[in-house]
Amino acid sequence: MIYLDNHATTPCDPVAVEQMSPLFTEIFANPHSSHQGGKLAANAIDQALHVISETVNTDVEKVLVTSGATESNALAIRGAVTHPRQKRRHLVSVESEHPAVLDVLKDLETDGFSVTLVPVMPQGLPNAGTVDLNQLEAAITSETALVSVMWANNEIGAINPMSEISGLCSRHGCLLHSDATQALGRLDVDLESVKIDLLSATAHKFYGPKGTGFLVVGGGERRVRLRPQMIGGGQQSGMRSGTMNPAGIVGMAVALQRSVDDLKQEPNRISQLRDRLWSKLSSAINGLILNGPSLERHLRLSGNLNLQLPDVEGQAWMSSTPEVLFSSGSACSGHEPAPSHVLNSLGLSESESRRSVRFGVGRFTSIDEIESAADQLIDAYAELASMPH
Ligand SMILES: Cc1ncc(COP(=O)(O)O)c(C=O)c1O
């Protein structure tokens, strides 16, 4: 099978797997136990946290380990705005955010908070899918506690201008949260140069293990107070109770470090593969449309391709190419096959969304795989398009 779904998840880096292994069988004691075994496990966690904090250029005390970006987003947003010292009751975010942000906001609305969702730049513009900065600034009021803007979008790869957004939040005195899930390991994320108060990540998007993520708390200039969402044993200074997962944390650190080390050459290689897939498909399929931003490096993640077929449903294309693994634009991130809210935010109709698919090229994709996937996709498309519909 040819795996072209690296925005959904990535395979675990074999070097990370190797370094995780002793933490299951040899250094297995509870890292919160005070005996020698516990200290060994705690030490492994400590070293890993230093690696993570160095790769994003922040202080190690600011890194909280979670089970992934879903938990990080919930802790960041709910934790910040429900803290007893936080008196403001308005939040601002963007229409194209992941459900792990949007659903938390919806839930907060039922608790009396008000939420403004800002649109993105429409389909057809080079920066389609990035947040409309004028509307973002217009949405912020003196009541705004927090602004949440994802660093890069998981469906269309649109990269938001985080530096400008950070400056904007600073001027208005509100906290900035960013779901950086798709950015970590793919883009330079340096909290010394771009100040973000709360930054969420999950290891399995950068070749780390699933079920482990982190949240940077206080990566900007402001003091951030969080109300913990998981209470119990008081681990991680009471901010996130529960026994820490040494293997997962070590795997996450190794994977992140290795992805960041690769940032000089890897995005070039990956964008060449992605561009080859696009040029082969677009020259064979008349009327194929690129959804979202242009393929420029500062606007779109290098491995991302989101395409709209002229007359065939994405789901049908997927089913007729079982050897090529990619996502249908309508499958989105949950179990219900609703049309993608991200494509909808670009201005696409339900029918256009159903004719859309997402490809994600990754570290283990080869040029031979791209050639073969493109051939299979072109053949399958020709067959589907020739059927009466
Ligand atoms: C942008 C974004 N945010 C959050 C998540 C959730 O990550 P996890 O399922 O690891 O909690 C994902 C994963 O699909 C994502 O792409």
PDBQT file of the ligand as one rigid body, heavy atoms in Angstrom, charges set to zero:
ROOT
HETATM    1  C1  LIG A 401      -4.990  20.355  13.751  1.00  0.00    +0.000 C 
HETATM    2  C2  LIG A 401      -5.270  19.202  14.668  1.00  0.00    +0.000 A 
HETATM    3  N1  LIG A 401      -5.611  19.435  15.938  1.00  0.00    +0.000 NA
HETATM    4  C3  LIG A 401      -5.856  18.444  16.808  1.00  0.00    +0.000 A 
HETATM    5  C4  LIG A 401      -5.785  17.129  16.415  1.00  0.00    +0.000 A 
HETATM    6  C5  LIG A 401      -6.058  16.045  17.426  1.00  0.00    +0.000 C 
HETATM    7  O1  LIG A 401      -4.911  15.323  17.739  1.00  0.00    +0.000 OA
HETATM    8  P1  LIG A 401      -5.009  14.019  18.659  1.00  0.00    +0.000 P 
HETATM    9  O2  LIG A 401      -6.043  13.149  18.012  1.00  0.00    +0.000 OA
HETATM   10  O3  LIG A 401      -3.665  13.415  18.648  1.00  0.00    +0.000 OA
HETATM   11  O4  LIG A 401      -5.459  14.451  20.015  1.00  0.00    +0.000 OA
HETATM   12  C6  LIG A 401      -5.443  16.827  15.093  1.00  0.00    +0.000 A 
HETATM   13  C7  LIG A 401      -5.409  15.421  14.610  1.00  0.00    +0.000 C 
HETATM   14  O5  LIG A 401      -6.116  15.040  13.716  1.00  0.00    +0.000 OA
HETATM   15  C8  LIG A 401      -5.167  17.891  14.196  1.00  0.00    +0.000 A 
HETATM   16  O6  LIG A 401      -4.816  17.658  12.925  1.00  0.00    +0.000 OA
ENDROOT
TORSDOF 0
